[in-house]
Amino acid sequence: MDLLSMWEGTANNSMNRSLLEGEECCDVVIIGGGFTGLSTAYHLQEKQCSTIVLEQGKVGCGASGRNGGEVLTGYLGSMEYWTEKKGLHAAKKMWQLSLDSIDLIENIINKHDISCDFKRNGDFLAAYKPSHLESMKKDQEFMASKLNYYGIDIVEKNEIKNELETSFYSGGRVDYKSAHFHPLNYTLGLAKAAEKLGAKIYERSEATGVKRNSKNKFIVRTDKGKVIADNLVIATNAYSGDLNKIVKKSVVPVESIMIATESLPEDVVEALIKNNRAVSDTKNLLYYFRRTGDNRLAFGGSGRASSKRDQNRIYENLLEGMLSVFPQLKGTRIEYRWGGKVGFTQNMLPCIGQLKDGAHFAFGYGGHGAAMASLLGKTMAEDILEEGDPDNPLRIKKLRSIPFHNQHSKAVGVMKFYKQFQDRFFG
Ligand SMILES: Cc1cc2nc3c(=O)[nH]c(=O)nc-3n(C[C@H](O)[C@H](O)[C@H](O)COP(=O)(O)OP(=O)(O)OC[C@H]3O[C@@H](n4cnc5c(N)ncnc54)[C@H](O)[C@@H]3O)c2cc1C
């Protein structure tokens, strides 16, 4: 699903970087040029630790340059659920990490003047059913009484016009701390900021093999060269290939797709999403949407195609979805359609840790990587510098591959069909 994304079509000038040729040495070699890998490079370079990033395509060609750009608080699942699973102490830390992740991005953007339409206007979670609104009210209470978080407001069904020009939903809730941005421009800006601090980034340089030499250094090979380094970071998330089998088998890649309208008159797009928030909903197969810096509506959902015909069908379904939320957009031209892979772990939480050979990893952000990946990139840098918090609740001691991993994408396809069915007929 390599159609030109709207972010690529509207990106700031991006440079072409050279590919790795010959032998290079550095303190830390990083595989993957998305939010995670680039943030690790940036934060290591800030501490005078030399880095080389190897990216198999171009910077941001994975999920980081293709996502919805919704920079959201929290995780998949409610904080009440995570409190039950992990205890109150861990849940409080997890929530704080999610807030820190957005502050971190805001600081990097401001410090390096990254032009990426960053808007911290909050997010609106739209309730698909009245019962979902009731759950949101309980969540709001829980967040205030247990996590001392008061940044949430409930929007009743009869007030929804203050947020969205639609009658599709049964109300919703606002979280004022979330944000949205142009994800590819943020990625490109982060890469430039890391390079300014001394990082080297090679594109079209797929890491094809990793081993340790007799001096216990990592040697990472590419087609035309190799990097020798004291430390290795694997930041390949849902795009992990056969380079490391355990990483590959610990993350389930799930396709998500997006469409974007032509640029709309300002008053039209402003009316759709009044307060310019990042929006998502509580459908089993969720929709997420937002305004862009150039006044388009970008609209995403799930979809997986196994043939060209299939591909057309899933985008048509998504357009149908967009029109069921905003029927007033009928006849509006769709200028871009694209997709990418979202990485999920078995317990649905992002994870960070070290492999048996000492390589560092962080991945599996679900639909929350636009916020969390920059923070876990920073956390990996801190771990390498031995400044990391051992009590980080996202840390795992031993990475285990998911049993029957290769059956998962098929299972995801079946689940999606079932959930779509539920949304349509029991909605
Ligand atoms: C359509 C879509 C919409 C999404 N919407 C949102 C959203 O609105 N909000 C949100 O929070 N999250 C969203 N996500 C998820 C989010 O984009 C990811 O969680 C995040 O980008 C992960 O960043 P990353 O750096 O870990 O991975 P990536 O950006 O995927 O980077 C991994 C990189 O590794 C490279 N790579 C892989 N193997 C090798 C190798 N052997 N050698 C060299 N390079 C290699 C890949 O080319 C890739 O560039 C969305 C994802 C998609 C696809």
Ligand as a Chemical Component Dictionary entry (heavy atoms), coordinates in Angstrom:
data_LIG
# 
_chem_comp.id                   LIG 
_chem_comp.type                 NON-POLYMER 
_chem_comp.pdbx_formal_charge   0 
_chem_comp.three_letter_code    LIG 
# 
loop_
_chem_comp_atom.comp_id 
_chem_comp_atom.atom_id 
_chem_comp_atom.alt_atom_id 
_chem_comp_atom.type_symbol 
_chem_comp_atom.charge 
_chem_comp_atom.model_Cartn_x 
_chem_comp_atom.model_Cartn_y 
_chem_comp_atom.model_Cartn_z 
_chem_comp_atom.pdbx_ordinal 
LIG C1  C1  C 0 -2.089 5.011  8.661  1  
LIG C2  C2  C 0 -1.566 5.161  10.081 2  
LIG C3  C3  C 0 -2.182 6.051  10.942 3  
LIG C4  C4  C 0 -1.706 6.203  12.245 4  
LIG N1  N1  N 0 -2.241 7.198  13.011 5  
LIG C5  C5  C 0 -1.698 7.463  14.215 6  
LIG C6  C6  C 0 -2.135 8.586  14.968 7  
LIG O1  O1  O 0 -2.955 9.399  14.509 8  
LIG N2  N2  N 0 -1.619 8.772  16.213 9  
LIG C7  C7  C 0 -0.661 7.931  16.706 10 
LIG O2  O2  O 0 -0.227 8.139  17.839 11 
LIG N3  N3  N 0 -0.185 6.893  15.999 12 
LIG C8  C8  C 0 -0.652 6.641  14.759 13 
LIG N4  N4  N 0 -0.130 5.626  14.021 14 
LIG C9  C9  C 0 0.990  4.825  14.575 15 
LIG C10 C10 C 0 2.324  5.605  14.532 16 
LIG O3  O3  O 0 2.528  6.104  13.247 17 
LIG C11 C11 C 0 3.491  4.685  14.955 18 
LIG O4  O4  O 0 3.234  4.182  16.241 19 
LIG C12 C12 C 0 4.825  5.404  14.981 20 
LIG O5  O5  O 0 5.063  6.106  13.791 21 
LIG C13 C13 C 0 5.952  4.399  15.228 22 
LIG O6  O6  O 0 7.200  5.026  15.022 23 
LIG P1  P1  P 0 8.502  4.148  14.866 24 
LIG O7  O7  O 0 9.634  5.073  14.652 25 
LIG O8  O8  O 0 8.620  3.214  16.010 26 
LIG O9  O9  O 0 8.238  3.228  13.579 27 
LIG P2  P2  P 0 8.307  3.617  12.029 28 
LIG O10 O10 O 0 8.017  5.041  11.778 29 
LIG O11 O11 O 0 7.471  2.617  11.307 30 
LIG O12 O12 O 0 9.833  3.410  11.684 31 
LIG C14 C14 C 0 10.437 2.164  11.513 32 
LIG C15 C15 C 0 11.440 2.327  10.380 33 
LIG O13 O13 O 0 12.330 1.208  10.350 34 
LIG C16 C16 C 0 12.738 1.029  9.008  35 
LIG N5  N5  N 0 13.321 -0.295 8.896  36 
LIG C17 C17 C 0 12.718 -1.503 9.107  37 
LIG N6  N6  N 0 13.617 -2.510 8.955  38 
LIG C18 C18 C 0 14.809 -1.925 8.659  39 
LIG C19 C19 C 0 16.114 -2.431 8.394  40 
LIG N7  N7  N 0 16.379 -3.748 8.421  41 
LIG N8  N8  N 0 17.117 -1.551 8.111  42 
LIG C20 C20 C 0 16.877 -0.221 8.085  43 
LIG N9  N9  N 0 15.653 0.319  8.329  44 
LIG C21 C21 C 0 14.636 -0.529 8.616  45 
LIG C22 C22 C 0 11.450 1.256  8.225  46 
LIG O14 O14 O 0 11.702 1.564  6.864  47 
LIG C23 C23 C 0 10.798 2.408  9.003  48 
LIG O15 O15 O 0 11.086 3.669  8.424  49 
LIG C24 C24 C 0 -0.598 5.421  12.710 50 
LIG C25 C25 C 0 0.017  4.526  11.844 51 
LIG C26 C26 C 0 -0.454 4.394  10.542 52 
LIG C27 C27 C 0 0.242  3.443  9.615  53 
# 
loop_
_chem_comp_bond.comp_id 
_chem_comp_bond.atom_id_1 
_chem_comp_bond.atom_id_2 
_chem_comp_bond.value_order 
_chem_comp_bond.pdbx_ordinal 
LIG C1  C2  SING 1  
LIG C2  C3  SING 2  
LIG C2  C26 DOUB 3  
LIG C3  C4  DOUB 4  
LIG C4  N1  SING 5  
LIG C4  C24 SING 6  
LIG N1  C5  DOUB 7  
LIG C5  C6  SING 8  
LIG C5  C8  SING 9  
LIG C6  O1  DOUB 10 
LIG C6  N2  SING 11 
LIG N2  C7  SING 12 
LIG C7  O2  DOUB 13 
LIG C7  N3  SING 14 
LIG N3  C8  DOUB 15 
LIG C8  N4  SING 16 
LIG N4  C9  SING 17 
LIG N4  C24 SING 18 
LIG C9  C10 SING 19 
LIG C10 O3  SING 20 
LIG C10 C11 SING 21 
LIG C11 O4  SING 22 
LIG C11 C12 SING 23 
LIG C12 O5  SING 24 
LIG C12 C13 SING 25 
LIG C13 O6  SING 26 
LIG O6  P1  SING 27 
LIG P1  O7  DOUB 28 
LIG P1  O8  SING 29 
LIG P1  O9  SING 30 
LIG O9  P2  SING 31 
LIG P2  O10 DOUB 32 
LIG P2  O11 SING 33 
LIG P2  O12 SING 34 
LIG O12 C14 SING 35 
LIG C14 C15 SING 36 
LIG C15 O13 SING 37 
LIG C15 C23 SING 38 
LIG O13 C16 SING 39 
LIG C16 N5  SING 40 
LIG C16 C22 SING 41 
LIG N5  C17 SING 42 
LIG N5  C21 SING 43 
LIG C17 N6  DOUB 44 
LIG N6  C18 SING 45 
LIG C18 C19 SING 46 
LIG C18 C21 DOUB 47 
LIG C19 N7  SING 48 
LIG C19 N8  DOUB 49 
LIG N8  C20 SING 50 
LIG C20 N9  DOUB 51 
LIG N9  C21 SING 52 
LIG C22 O14 SING 53 
LIG C22 C23 SING 54 
LIG C23 O15 SING 55 
LIG C24 C25 DOUB 56 
LIG C25 C26 SING 57 
LIG C26 C27 SING 58 
# 
